[in-house]
Amino acid sequence: MKIKRFLSIPVLLVFLVLGFVYYVTVFVFVEDWLGLQSSPGFLNSLIFSLLGFLCLFSFLACILTDPGGVPPGYVPDVERFHTENKEINRNGSDARQCDKCSVYKPPRAHHCRVCRRCVLKMDHHCIWINNCVGHRNYKSFLLLIFYGTVSAAYSAVIIATCTIQKDWGNSNSHPSKSIHVCCGLLSWGVSVLLGSLLLWHLYLTSKNMTTIEHHEGKRAAWLAKKSGQTYHHAYNVGAYKNITLVLGPNMVRWFWPAAIDHLKDGCSFPTARDSS
């Protein structure tokens, strides 16, 4: 059952961090800096609440959305299967059949040892969502780290501004300074960590590549160079089209985690050969 995915220490820890950052940002620092009853205070708390909601919604979508499994009785289209794999094997590895599941694996599918099944377009298994990141929940994962980065950075700016403008000369509370510093370091640390992860996955998205394919591609590039050939990722169909394959063709819906009706069955994907 999907509810069991919440029964995980890393998942509960994420909920705890989200709740803590939201509480101290709005009810401690915004209140202390501007006051929640003032127009600037209300506006800042409203913006941060919206970011917090989108971050939480993306997090729940990552946990509850099935990344996609191999359909029962899946048999690859023979002609396309051999054509695709001929191209892929020249530019990178792609297994044809899973030894553990004893089923055919669609292109880009990989077996997850934690979930004990093959996952469509698998990127990695993430302990923080207690779920695989794959075909159907990669968009929500990307938006999770995007909204997480923006929210943490916004929180850090609020905390820093509150700390700088606070009249410490009239305050005899030394622990208060420590709280400001610790909360600021937490928000900045989270924003830097998530920001680094965001940049990495934006790069992968622009190349239409998963983390697994990136590591496989490095070996394929080395083998290609050794034999005097050039490596090209088979599924790189151009930066903009690569992005729309993940986020969707409608830019208005790019930032909504649940807008995934543009996704196909995950058993076949357009290749650079198709675009040529």
Backbone as CSV, one residue per row, in Angstrom:
resi,resn,N_x,N_y,N_z,CA_x,CA_y,CA_z,C_x,C_y,C_z
1,MET,0.836,-1.205,0.000,0.000,0.000,0.000,0.871,1.257,0.000
2,LYS,0.402,2.292,-0.698,1.176,3.521,-0.809,1.359,4.212,0.533
3,ILE,0.404,4.016,1.462,0.494,4.665,2.770,1.731,4.207,3.526
4,LYS,2.224,3.004,3.220,3.408,2.485,3.905,4.662,3.268,3.546
5,ARG,4.632,3.966,2.419,5.797,4.755,2.023,6.058,5.907,2.989
6,PHE,5.027,6.305,3.742,5.206,7.380,4.717,5.881,6.875,5.991
7,LEU,5.860,5.551,6.196,6.438,4.969,7.409,7.928,4.743,7.220
8,SER,8.636,5.834,7.062,10.075,5.812,6.814,10.710,6.984,7.549
9,ILE,11.812,6.739,8.221,12.484,7.797,8.983,12.903,8.966,8.090
10,PRO,13.521,8.729,6.902,13.867,9.865,6.036,12.654,10.682,5.605
11,VAL,11.537,9.999,5.300,10.328,10.723,4.890,9.795,11.566,6.045
12,LEU,9.740,10.990,7.235,9.276,11.732,8.409,10.211,12.887,8.735
13,LEU,11.501,12.690,8.496,12.477,13.752,8.732,12.245,14.930,7.781
14,VAL,11.895,14.626,6.528,11.592,15.690,5.564,10.367,16.482,6.018
15,PHE,9.323,15.774,6.471,8.136,16.457,6.990,8.508,17.360,8.163
16,LEU,9.381,16.858,9.032,9.807,17.629,10.202,10.551,18.896,9.796
17,VAL,11.467,18.764,8.829,12.232,19.925,8.362,11.316,20.939,7.678
18,LEU,10.399,20.446,6.842,9.457,21.345,6.160,8.621,22.128,7.171
19,GLY,8.096,21.414,8.167,7.271,22.062,9.184,8.063,23.061,10.013
20,PHE,9.299,22.690,10.368,10.136,23.571,11.197,10.499,24.842,10.446
21,VAL,10.956,24.687,9.205,11.359,25.853,8.407,10.167,26.780,8.174
22,TYR,9.002,26.196,7.886,7.816,27.030,7.659,7.435,27.797,8.931
23,TYR,7.432,27.102,10.058,7.004,27.731,11.320,7.935,28.877,11.707
24,VAL,9.249,28.619,11.728,10.179,29.656,12.185,10.235,30.828,11.194
25,THR,10.083,30.532,9.906,10.146,31.610,8.908,8.964,32.556,9.047
26,VAL,7.756,31.981,9.143,6.541,32.805,9.177,6.251,33.342,10.578
27,PHE,6.197,32.450,11.557,5.708,32.844,12.884,6.788,33.365,13.826
28,VAL,8.053,33.259,13.424,9.133,33.805,14.246,9.786,34.993,13.542
29,PHE,10.329,34.758,12.335,11.131,35.805,11.705,10.298,36.854,10.975
30,VAL,9.283,36.442,10.213,8.424,37.444,9.563,7.680,38.250,10.621
31,GLU,7.202,37.578,11.645,6.497,38.259,12.734,7.410,39.244,13.453
32,ASP,8.652,38.823,13.700,9.600,39.680,14.409,10.068,40.839,13.534
33,TRP,10.195,40.597,12.228,10.735,41.607,11.313,9.675,42.621,10.886
34,LEU,8.537,42.143,10.391,7.518,43.029,9.825,6.196,42.999,10.586
35,GLY,5.926,41.854,11.231,4.630,41.681,11.871,3.632,41.106,10.888
36,LEU,2.966,40.044,11.272,2.042,39.374,10.357,0.802,40.218,10.058
37,GLN,0.519,41.185,10.908,-0.660,42.029,10.698,-0.404,43.151,9.699
38,SER,0.869,43.411,9.419,1.189,44.471,8.460,1.055,43.946,7.040
39,SER,0.904,44.865,6.078,0.773,44.467,4.669,2.026,43.759,4.152
40,PRO,3.251,44.304,4.407,4.455,43.589,3.955,4.610,42.225,4.622
41,GLY,4.280,42.166,5.902,4.387,40.888,6.614,3.412,39.862,6.074
42,PHE,2.180,40.290,5.833,1.164,39.388,5.277,1.557,38.910,3.883
43,LEU,2.089,39.843,3.053,2.475,39.485,1.687,3.615,38.473,1.695
44,ASN,4.626,38.699,2.531,5.750,37.763,2.609,5.311,36.392,3.126
45,SER,4.442,36.396,4.121,3.957,35.124,4.650,3.087,34.397,3.624
46,LEU,2.323,35.160,2.827,1.480,34.566,1.794,2.335,33.925,0.698
47,ILE,3.375,34.653,0.246,4.269,34.116,-0.785,4.970,32.859,-0.286
48,PHE,5.474,32.920,0.936,6.188,31.765,1.474,5.242,30.591,1.704
49,SER,4.007,30.864,2.095,3.017,29.795,2.291,2.698,29.112,0.964
50,LEU,2.606,29.902,-0.114,2.355,29.338,-1.441,3.514,28.436,-1.863
51,LEU,4.737,28.908,-1.657,5.911,28.091,-1.985,5.946,26.817,-1.140
52,GLY,5.592,26.964,0.134,5.565,25.802,1.024,4.532,24.782,0.593
53,PHE,3.351,25.280,0.167,2.303,24.375,-0.310,2.748,23.617,-1.548
54,LEU,3.346,24.316,-2.513,3.805,23.680,-3.750,4.914,22.672,-3.463
55,CYS,5.774,23.002,-2.520,6.846,22.081,-2.132,6.258,20.825,-1.494
56,LEU,5.303,21.012,-0.586,4.670,19.880,0.081,3.875,19.036,-0.907
57,PHE,3.149,19.687,-1.802,2.357,18.956,-2.793,3.262,18.128,-3.706
58,SER,4.379,18.719,-4.121,5.334,17.995,-4.972,5.915,16.802,-4.223
59,PHE,6.184,16.993,-2.950,6.722,15.917,-2.113,5.730,14.759,-2.014
60,LEU,4.461,15.078,-1.778,3.431,14.044,-1.695,3.247,13.345,-3.036
61,ALA,3.324,14.117,-4.130,3.192,13.530,-5.463,4.329,12.556,-5.739
62,CYS,5.530,12.893,-5.309,6.684,12.000,-5.490,6.469,10.677,-4.756
63,ILE,5.927,10.767,-3.556,5.733,9.577,-2.737,4.605,8.706,-3.275
64,LEU,3.486,9.335,-3.621,2.270,8.589,-3.955,2.169,8.181,-5.424
65,THR,2.917,8.837,-6.298,2.834,8.508,-7.721,3.714,7.311,-8.043
66,ASP,3.118,6.308,-8.662,3.884,5.144,-9.098,4.808,5.571,-10.238
67,PRO,6.115,5.349,-10.112,7.026,5.757,-11.182,6.795,5.024,-12.494
68,GLY,6.096,3.891,-12.418,5.790,3.123,-13.628,6.493,1.788,-13.647
69,GLY,5.718,0.735,-13.803,6.276,-0.612,-13.908,6.021,-1.191,-15.283
70,VAL,6.733,-2.250,-15.593,6.563,-2.907,-16.892,5.162,-3.508,-16.964
71,PRO,4.387,-3.178,-17.988,3.030,-3.726,-18.107,3.045,-5.252,-18.153
72,PRO,2.077,-5.909,-17.530,2.012,-7.379,-17.566,1.942,-7.880,-19.009
73,GLY,2.730,-8.881,-19.304,2.722,-9.466,-20.636,3.378,-8.597,-21.690
74,TYR,4.173,-7.637,-21.265,4.825,-6.748,-22.227,5.758,-7.537,-23.147
75,VAL,5.580,-7.319,-24.436,6.474,-7.893,-25.450,6.848,-6.755,-26.387
76,PRO,8.127,-6.494,-26.592,8.534,-5.368,-27.434,8.152,-5.570,-28.889
77,ASP,7.876,-4.454,-29.550,7.670,-4.481,-30.992,8.985,-4.909,-31.636
78,VAL,8.971,-6.030,-32.326,10.213,-6.648,-32.797,11.025,-5.712,-33.682
79,GLU,10.364,-5.094,-34.663,11.089,-4.239,-35.600,11.672,-3.021,-34.896
80,ARG,10.828,-2.323,-34.110,11.299,-1.128,-33.408,12.302,-1.502,-32.330
81,PHE,12.061,-2.646,-31.663,12.942,-3.087,-30.583,14.368,-3.268,-31.096
82,HIS,14.523,-3.962,-32.219,15.863,-4.216,-32.750,16.487,-2.941,-33.322
83,THR,15.650,-2.083,-33.924,16.170,-0.826,-34.464,16.656,0.081,-33.342
84,GLU,15.839,0.205,-32.280,16.194,1.047,-31.142,17.435,0.538,-30.450
85,ASN,17.468,-0.771,-30.213,18.591,-1.326,-29.462,19.881,-1.317,-30.261
86,LYS,19.766,-1.387,-31.584,20.965,-1.270,-32.405,21.580,0.108,-32.236
87,GLU,20.707,1.128,-32.215,21.173,2.503,-32.014,21.703,2.694,-30.598
88,ILE,20.998,2.146,-29.610,21.375,2.327,-28.205,22.672,1.596,-27.891
89,ASN,22.802,0.385,-28.378,24.009,-0.387,-28.088,25.246,0.247,-28.698
90,ARG,25.064,1.041,-29.769,26.191,1.733,-30.356,26.578,2.949,-29.515
91,ASN,25.595,3.506,-28.787,25.851,4.734,-28.039,25.770,4.555,-26.524
92,GLY,25.310,3.464,-26.038,25.189,3.206,-24.610,24.465,1.904,-24.392
93,SER,24.549,1.388,-23.171,23.978,0.073,-22.914,22.506,0.170,-22.554
94,ASP,21.760,-0.854,-22.911,20.353,-0.935,-22.531,19.957,-2.413,-22.519
95,ALA,19.655,-2.916,-21.343,19.376,-4.345,-21.197,18.075,-4.707,-21.893
96,ARG,18.007,-5.938,-22.401,16.816,-6.383,-23.133,15.877,-7.189,-22.243
97,GLN,16.416,-7.929,-21.320,15.583,-8.780,-20.486,16.132,-8.769,-19.060
98,CYS,15.214,-8.752,-18.097,15.628,-8.708,-16.694,15.829,-10.119,-16.170
99,ASP,17.021,-10.386,-15.652,17.309,-11.715,-15.114,16.551,-11.973,-13.817
100,LYS,16.243,-10.911,-13.083,15.563,-11.065,-11.789,14.060,-11.195,-11.953
101,CYS,13.476,-10.382,-12.851,12.023,-10.424,-13.061,11.613,-11.444,-14.121
102,SER,12.590,-11.845,-14.941,12.325,-12.776,-16.048,11.279,-12.231,-17.007
103,VAL,11.363,-10.921,-17.268,10.454,-10.283,-18.223,11.279,-9.396,-19.146
104,TYR,10.690,-9.079,-20.304,11.331,-8.121,-21.194,11.313,-6.745,-20.543
105,LYS,12.402,-6.032,-20.687,12.473,-4.673,-20.181,12.379,-3.694,-21.344
106,PRO,11.442,-2.739,-21.260,11.394,-1.694,-22.285,12.687,-0.873,-22.245
107,PRO,12.993,-0.177,-23.314,14.159,0.708,-23.299,14.101,1.673,-22.118
108,ARG,15.225,1.883,-21.458,15.413,2.821,-20.348,14.875,2.299,-19.019
109,ALA,14.293,1.117,-19.014,13.818,0.524,-17.760,14.975,-0.182,-17.065
110,HIS,14.961,-0.155,-15.737,15.996,-0.820,-14.948,15.370,-1.473,-13.732
111,HIS,16.045,-2.484,-13.225,15.547,-3.195,-12.045,16.006,-2.486,-10.780
112,CYS,15.056,-2.237,-9.871,15.366,-1.625,-8.576,15.440,-2.716,-7.518
113,ARG,16.572,-2.827,-6.859,16.742,-3.856,-5.841,15.896,-3.583,-4.595
114,VAL,15.595,-2.310,-4.343,14.792,-1.959,-3.167,13.313,-2.258,-3.423
115,CYS,12.805,-1.794,-4.578,11.396,-2.018,-4.927,11.152,-3.425,-5.457
116,ARG,12.244,-4.115,-5.841,12.178,-5.492,-6.346,11.306,-5.608,-7.594
117,ARG,11.494,-4.689,-8.485,10.788,-4.723,-9.767,11.511,-3.820,-10.751
118,CYS,11.151,-3.940,-12.023,11.713,-3.066,-13.047,10.894,-1.784,-13.106
119,VAL,11.581,-0.659,-13.179,10.941,0.654,-13.179,11.188,1.338,-14.522
120,LEU,10.120,1.875,-15.109,10.226,2.546,-16.402,11.037,3.832,-16.287
121,LYS,11.975,4.005,-17.225,12.842,5.185,-17.253,13.336,5.526,-15.854
122,MET,13.921,4.551,-15.210,14.377,4.722,-13.827,15.557,5.683,-13.746
123,ASP,15.455,6.634,-12.812,16.563,7.552,-12.556,17.380,7.082,-11.350
124,HIS,16.705,6.877,-10.232,17.357,6.343,-9.041,16.281,6.027,-8.004
125,HIS,16.672,5.286,-6.968,15.769,5.062,-5.845,16.113,6.089,-4.778
126,CYS,15.127,6.879,-4.362,15.356,7.973,-3.418,14.800,7.611,-2.039
127,ILE,15.674,7.588,-1.041,15.232,7.246,0.315,14.368,8.347,0.917
128,TRP,14.531,9.579,0.422,13.807,10.710,1.004,12.339,10.722,0.615
129,ILE,11.971,9.995,-0.437,10.555,9.845,-0.790,10.128,8.387,-0.665
130,ASN,11.071,7.530,-0.268,10.803,6.099,-0.098,10.144,5.521,-1.351
131,ASN,10.683,5.907,-2.486,10.103,5.502,-3.760,11.161,5.673,-4.849
132,CYS,10.953,4.995,-5.945,11.829,5.196,-7.089,11.447,6.478,-7.813
133,VAL,12.420,7.130,-8.393,12.167,8.258,-9.286,12.252,7.712,-10.702
134,GLY,11.123,7.761,-11.396,11.067,7.156,-12.716,10.167,7.929,-13.666
135,HIS,9.633,7.218,-14.622,8.898,7.824,-15.732,7.762,8.743,-15.292
136,ARG,6.919,8.300,-14.375,5.700,9.036,-14.055,5.846,10.033,-12.898
137,ASN,6.918,9.949,-12.117,7.066,10.904,-11.017,8.354,11.728,-11.100
138,TYR,9.028,11.663,-12.260,10.248,12.466,-12.389,9.926,13.959,-12.406
139,LYS,8.815,14.344,-13.047,8.440,15.758,-13.080,8.184,16.278,-11.668
140,SER,7.438,15.540,-10.866,7.161,15.988,-9.502,8.438,16.032,-8.669
141,PHE,9.385,15.124,-8.942,10.674,15.148,-8.242,11.462,16.400,-8.627
142,LEU,11.467,16.726,-9.910,12.169,17.920,-10.391,11.566,19.182,-9.780
143,LEU,10.231,19.234,-9.725,9.568,20.402,-9.141,9.759,20.442,-7.628
144,LEU,9.876,19.278,-6.998,10.128,19.237,-5.550,11.442,19.938,-5.213
145,ILE,12.508,19.585,-5.934,13.791,20.214,-5.629,13.818,21.675,-6.097
146,PHE,13.014,22.008,-7.112,12.920,23.410,-7.544,12.243,24.251,-6.467
147,TYR,11.033,23.825,-6.038,10.314,24.577,-5.017,11.053,24.537,-3.677
148,GLY,11.723,23.430,-3.389,12.506,23.338,-2.163,13.652,24.336,-2.165
149,THR,14.328,24.465,-3.302,15.434,25.413,-3.426,14.947,26.849,-3.260
150,VAL,13.865,27.190,-3.974,13.331,28.559,-3.921,12.822,28.876,-2.509
151,SER,12.119,27.927,-1.890,11.577,28.147,-0.539,12.691,28.338,0.482
152,ALA,13.713,27.488,0.420,14.820,27.587,1.372,15.592,28.895,1.184
153,ALA,15.799,29.297,-0.075,16.498,30.552,-0.345,15.671,31.748,0.143
154,TYR,14.360,31.699,-0.074,13.467,32.770,0.386,13.498,32.864,1.903
155,SER,13.454,31.709,2.563,13.538,31.663,4.026,14.856,32.243,4.513
156,ALA,15.954,31.881,3.842,17.279,32.365,4.238,17.376,33.883,4.113
157,VAL,16.787,34.440,3.060,16.803,35.892,2.865,16.004,36.585,3.964
158,ILE,14.839,36.029,4.293,14.015,36.611,5.362,14.767,36.583,6.696
159,ILE,15.389,35.447,6.996,16.122,35.318,8.258,17.311,36.280,8.299
160,ALA,18.044,36.360,7.185,19.205,37.256,7.128,18.777,38.713,7.289
161,THR,17.697,39.102,6.601,17.211,40.481,6.682,16.738,40.808,8.091
162,CYS,16.028,39.879,8.694,15.543,40.065,10.070,16.713,40.215,11.032
163,THR,17.740,39.407,10.838,18.910,39.435,11.719,19.672,40.748,11.590
164,ILE,19.830,41.214,10.334,20.585,42.447,10.086,19.850,43.665,10.649
165,GLN,18.517,43.701,10.469,17.753,44.874,10.867,17.341,44.873,12.333
166,LYS,17.545,43.764,12.996,17.145,43.671,14.404,18.056,44.542,15.270
167,ASP,17.484,45.235,16.202,18.248,46.090,17.114,18.770,45.235,18.263
168,TRP,19.962,44.695,18.060,20.539,43.801,19.073,21.010,44.561,20.314
169,GLY,21.174,45.869,20.194,21.630,46.646,21.343,20.614,46.670,22.465
170,ASN,19.337,46.540,22.105,18.275,46.537,23.117,17.858,45.138,23.525
171,SER,18.591,44.154,23.031,18.228,42.773,23.345,19.296,42.155,24.242
172,ASN,18.859,41.616,25.360,19.772,40.955,26.295,19.751,39.447,26.136
173,SER,19.087,39.003,25.105,18.927,37.560,24.911,19.988,37.040,23.960
174,HIS,21.073,36.502,24.523,22.124,35.909,23.707,21.652,34.636,22.987
175,PRO,20.808,33.797,23.622,20.304,32.618,22.889,19.544,32.991,21.618
176,SER,18.940,34.199,21.615,18.207,34.631,20.431,19.133,34.766,19.229
177,LYS,20.356,35.258,19.461,21.333,35.362,18.381,21.690,33.991,17.841
178,SER,21.846,33.042,18.742,22.188,31.673,18.329,21.081,31.053,17.491
179,ILE,19.831,31.346,17.861,18.689,30.824,17.102,18.684,31.402,15.701
180,HIS,18.943,32.703,15.595,18.996,33.353,14.284,20.083,32.732,13.406
181,VAL,21.256,32.536,13.973,22.379,31.989,13.213,22.098,30.551,12.792
182,CYS,21.606,29.737,13.713,21.345,28.321,13.405,20.266,28.169,12.338
183,CYS,19.188,28.933,12.471,18.107,28.857,11.483,18.571,29.368,10.123
184,GLY,19.382,30.427,10.137,19.911,30.944,8.882,20.820,29.952,8.189
185,LEU,21.691,29.307,8.976,22.590,28.307,8.405,21.815,27.108,7.862
186,LEU,20.741,26.723,8.566,19.906,25.606,8.099,19.271,25.932,6.751
187,SER,18.680,27.118,6.643,18.013,27.500,5.396,19.006,27.649,4.254
188,TRP,20.134,28.298,4.520,21.143,28.444,3.465,21.707,27.100,3.058
189,GLY,21.952,26.231,4.039,22.490,24.900,3.731,21.548,24.089,2.861
190,VAL,20.248,24.118,3.212,19.255,23.380,2.430,19.156,23.947,1.017
191,SER,19.192,25.277,0.890,19.080,25.898,-0.433,20.286,25.562,-1.308
192,VAL,21.482,25.506,-0.718,22.685,25.172,-1.489,22.655,23.707,-1.920
193,LEU,22.290,22.813,-0.997,22.237,21.381,-1.324,21.190,21.098,-2.401
194,LEU,19.986,21.620,-2.195,18.922,21.388,-3.173,19.211,22.114,-4.486
195,GLY,19.834,23.291,-4.391,20.184,24.030,-5.605,21.184,23.278,-6.462
196,SER,22.157,22.642,-5.816,23.144,21.840,-6.544,22.468,20.652,-7.226
197,LEU,21.553,20.005,-6.477,20.818,18.876,-7.047,19.928,19.329,-8.196
198,LEU,19.324,20.513,-8.048,18.458,21.057,-9.100,19.244,21.307,-10.380
199,LEU,20.412,21.920,-10.263,21.238,22.191,-11.443,21.624,20.899,-12.146
200,TRP,21.934,19.864,-11.365,22.297,18.570,-11.938,21.142,17.980,-12.736
201,HIS,19.937,18.012,-12.164,18.799,17.400,-12.842,18.279,18.267,-13.986
202,LEU,18.491,19.567,-13.920,18.161,20.412,-15.073,19.080,20.081,-16.244
203,TYR,20.337,19.817,-15.930,21.281,19.396,-16.973,20.836,18.066,-17.580
204,LEU,20.477,17.105,-16.724,20.034,15.802,-17.222,18.769,15.945,-18.065
205,THR,17.843,16.792,-17.605,16.592,17.000,-18.343,16.862,17.604,-19.716
206,SER,17.781,18.556,-19.789,18.097,19.192,-21.072,18.726,18.212,-22.058
207,LYS,19.302,17.126,-21.520,19.923,16.105,-22.364,19.024,14.875,-22.532
208,ASN,17.821,14.918,-21.880,16.907,13.772,-21.887,17.635,12.509,-21.411
209,MET,18.255,12.640,-20.262,19.102,11.576,-19.737,18.769,11.331,-18.269
210,THR,18.793,10.094,-17.837,18.627,9.776,-16.423,20.001,9.668,-15.769
211,THR,19.999,9.619,-14.452,21.266,9.476,-13.731,21.962,8.178,-14.120
212,ILE,21.187,7.107,-14.243,21.753,5.812,-14.643,22.349,5.908,-16.041
213,GLU,21.625,6.537,-16.958,22.112,6.675,-18.335,23.358,7.548,-18.411
214,HIS,23.457,8.517,-17.509,24.650,9.364,-17.491,25.893,8.535,-17.168
215,HIS,25.771,7.681,-16.132,26.913,6.842,-15.753,27.211,5.792,-16.826
216,GLU,26.168,5.229,-17.417,26.379,4.290,-18.511,26.993,4.992,-19.726
217,GLY,26.577,6.239,-19.945,27.071,6.996,-21.086,28.551,7.309,-20.991
218,LYS,29.042,7.518,-19.759,30.471,7.796,-19.588,31.305,6.599,-20.037
219,ARG,30.846,5.399,-19.705,31.562,4.197,-20.139,31.432,4.007,-21.650
220,ALA,30.217,4.273,-22.162,30.001,4.146,-23.603,30.853,5.143,-24.381
221,ALA,31.008,6.361,-23.831,31.835,7.369,-24.492,33.300,6.939,-24.518
222,TRP,33.740,6.326,-23.421,35.131,5.850,-23.345,35.369,4.739,-24.364
223,LEU,34.398,3.815,-24.465,34.526,2.719,-25.428,34.482,3.250,-26.869
224,ALA,33.600,4.231,-27.097,33.496,4.804,-28.442,34.788,5.517,-28.835
225,LYS,35.346,6.276,-27.895,36.591,6.986,-28.165,37.735,6.020,-28.419
226,LYS,37.717,4.903,-27.681,38.770,3.893,-27.818,38.743,3.261,-29.210
227,SER,37.536,3.151,-29.779,37.397,2.541,-31.102,37.348,3.576,-32.221
228,GLY,37.608,4.846,-31.876,37.650,5.898,-32.893,36.293,6.413,-33.304
229,GLN,35.263,6.197,-32.482,33.918,6.670,-32.789,33.517,7.793,-31.839
230,THR,32.353,8.365,-32.089,31.838,9.444,-31.247,30.562,8.994,-30.567
231,TYR,30.472,9.271,-29.274,29.282,8.880,-28.506,28.190,9.938,-28.615
232,HIS,26.959,9.482,-28.862,25.789,10.364,-28.846,24.688,9.666,-28.059
233,HIS,24.120,10.388,-27.103,23.018,9.818,-26.334,21.811,9.628,-27.248
234,ALA,21.299,8.412,-27.313,20.266,8.066,-28.298,18.975,8.869,-28.143
235,TYR,18.664,9.306,-26.896,17.367,9.945,-26.642,17.457,11.465,-26.574
236,ASN,18.594,12.030,-26.898,18.744,13.482,-26.911,18.189,14.034,-28.218
237,VAL,16.991,14.621,-28.139,16.311,15.108,-29.343,16.271,16.636,-29.403
238,GLY,17.151,17.277,-28.668,17.181,18.739,-28.634,16.710,19.256,-27.290
239,ALA,17.359,20.289,-26.774,17.117,20.768,-25.409,15.646,21.089,-25.133
240,TYR,15.018,21.889,-26.005,13.630,22.294,-25.734,12.679,21.098,-25.770
241,LYS,12.822,20.244,-26.771,11.947,19.078,-26.854,12.207,18.129,-25.691
242,ASN,13.466,18.011,-25.271,13.789,17.186,-24.108,13.045,17.675,-22.870
243,ILE,13.012,19.002,-22.713,12.330,19.589,-21.557,10.825,19.351,-21.621
244,THR,10.246,19.520,-22.816,8.795,19.324,-22.954,8.395,17.861,-22.754
245,LEU,9.302,16.934,-23.037,9.002,15.518,-22.798,8.826,15.227,-21.317
246,VAL,9.460,16.038,-20.468,9.345,15.864,-19.018,8.251,16.753,-18.438
247,LEU,8.282,18.043,-18.773,7.364,19.012,-18.168,6.053,19.161,-18.918
248,GLY,6.037,18.776,-20.190,4.825,18.887,-20.986,4.931,20.004,-22.014
249,PRO,4.090,19.973,-23.059,4.156,20.975,-24.125,3.586,22.342,-23.733
250,ASN,2.720,22.369,-22.712,2.080,23.613,-22.286,2.894,24.252,-21.155
251,MET,3.539,25.386,-21.413,4.409,26.026,-20.434,3.647,26.484,-19.191
252,VAL,2.361,26.769,-19.338,1.546,27.196,-18.196,1.462,26.082,-17.150
253,ARG,1.526,24.828,-17.602,1.384,23.686,-16.698,2.726,23.081,-16.282
254,TRP,3.805,23.714,-16.665,5.124,23.201,-16.319,5.333,23.109,-14.807
255,PHE,4.759,24.064,-14.080,5.060,24.175,-12.651,4.010,23.515,-11.754
256,TRP,3.134,22.696,-12.351,2.131,21.963,-11.564,2.500,20.484,-11.566
257,PRO,2.836,19.914,-10.404,3.347,18.532,-10.334,2.398,17.461,-10.870
258,ALA,1.094,17.700,-10.765,0.123,16.690,-11.167,-0.179,16.700,-12.659
259,ALA,0.359,17.666,-13.402,0.086,17.767,-14.844,1.029,16.831,-15.602
260,ILE,0.656,15.557,-15.649,1.501,14.557,-16.310,0.729,13.770,-17.370
261,ASP,-0.392,14.331,-17.837,-1.188,13.624,-18.833,-0.502,13.577,-20.205
262,HIS,0.595,14.321,-20.360,1.336,14.288,-21.622,2.238,13.055,-21.726
263,LEU,2.457,12.371,-20.625,3.357,11.224,-20.621,2.750,10.039,-21.366
264,LYS,3.581,9.356,-22.124,3.143,8.167,-22.844,3.237,6.955,-21.921
265,ASP,3.224,5.749,-22.504,3.215,4.538,-21.691,4.571,4.209,-21.074
266,GLY,5.628,4.892,-21.508,6.940,4.656,-20.930,7.645,3.425,-21.468
267,CYS,7.070,2.803,-22.482,7.679,1.601,-23.070,8.466,1.922,-24.340
268,SER,8.287,3.109,-24.865,9.057,3.550,-26.026,9.223,5.052,-25.949
269,PHE,10.327,5.542,-26.507,10.645,6.961,-26.438,11.198,7.424,-27.777
270,PRO,10.954,8.693,-28.121,11.538,9.218,-29.362,13.053,9.252,-29.268
271,THR,13.717,8.965,-30.357,15.173,8.980,-30.391,15.663,10.037,-31.374
272,ALA,16.950,10.316,-31.289,17.553,11.267,-32.223,17.409,10.776,-33.657
273,ARG,17.384,9.473,-33.833,17.206,8.899,-35.163,15.832,9.222,-35.716
274,ASP,14.805,9.229,-34.858,13.444,9.556,-35.296,13.343,11.009,-35.768
275,SER,14.134,11.893,-35.106,14.069,13.321,-35.399,14.847,13.704,-36.656
276,SER,15.754,12.810,-37.073,16.593,13.125,-38.230,15.869,12.846,-39.540
